[in-house]
Amino acid sequence: MPSTVELSSIPEPTLHADPLPPPRFEAPPKTAAEVPLIELRSIDIPVTPRDWRDVLNDAVRYPFRQHGLSILGGAALLSAIPFIGPAIAYVLLGYGAPYFFRVIQDTINGGDAPPDWPEPAGYFRGLDAGVLPAAELSIITTLSAAPLLAYHWLVPESARSVWIVLALLVLFALYLPMATLRYVVEEQFMSLMPHRVIPPMLKAGGGYLLLVPMAAIIGGLATIVGTWSDRLSLFGAPLVVLGYVLLVVHGRLLGMFYRYYQHRFDW
């Protein structure tokens, strides 16, 4: 008969598996009162006029947060000084392009208060401070308006169609915000080409169509105010302040749009 083996003589298997990790502590979910406004609104993508009303409300309050009021007060005070006020206004307006780009970048990176104002010494260093960003913004605007400019230059005034001009203006308004955003993110002029700008516009869908009129109105007003602020000595200081507010609100809107929709883009 085959020999039987007692169960007690069989060695127990030794387990060499790694010990289980300690349970991870998970904080309880935050209540609505504990969550910052920006975190609450980032849960949903703004796709309706009501959603964008909230985004616009945030953008309008943005210039007055933290040290934004001190920047506004300083700009108004300096630009109101007799004789040198207009010169100061030119300097402040020269800061417009670099500060506009900085607002967009800071908003994209999660900032919810105006960034620091550029150091005064930096403006006078030349290209890297005020001149180059202003030239970049001019190039972005010119390339975005290229079809409209070409039509104006190539077609005689008597042969121009009002409807074609309006259509090209709409195209310009559609193209400029996305071109600006793509350039700010990638810092390459190739980013302004149609094959780099139009696909993100389509991917963003209706949300972008709601952004465009707000950006066009605010950006247009900022340009008009900036143009006239040095011509009206009595109202120069208020116009400089208004131009600053409009510029910052415009940059905030563009930055918030990218923050919401960046998951749809490949850049």
C-alpha angles and dihedrals in degrees: 000000000000113000118254122228119220115235091227090063094059109098116236114247115256116229116216097181117134115260117261114265116251114266112273116239112237118195116228115261115273119251121234091259092056098047116087116243093247092054092050093051093045090066091075128040113237106243103144131065089249091055092050090048087064091048091049090049089054091048093050091052093044098084091056098053123111110327094359091099091055090053090051093048093047092049092050094046096048096044091050095058109114118252096358094049095088091049090050089049090055090052092049091049089048087061089055099090098045092043091048090055091045092053091052093047094046092049092049089052092054103268117150100183130058113277121242117286113254115264112263092233090057093062092060094048088083132220102025094049115045111338099058097047090047090052091047091052090049091051092049091051094045095049091047090053094043096114091049092047092047091051090049093050100039103039119066115241092244091056099046120115120222090214093053090049091050091048091051091048089053089049089051091050090049096047102044102066095050092042090052092049094048092049093048091051099043102024092214127121089218085069088072094064117111095244088058098043107037099056093058089049089057093044092053091054121176094358090066092049088057092048095051100067092046092049091046094051096043095041091047092050091048090053093048093047092047091051095051101036093087094046099057107061095184094051097030096108096049090046092051089052092046091048090051092050093048092047093051093045089051092051091046092053092051092047093048091050091055091045090056099040104032091106088068093055131071094219 
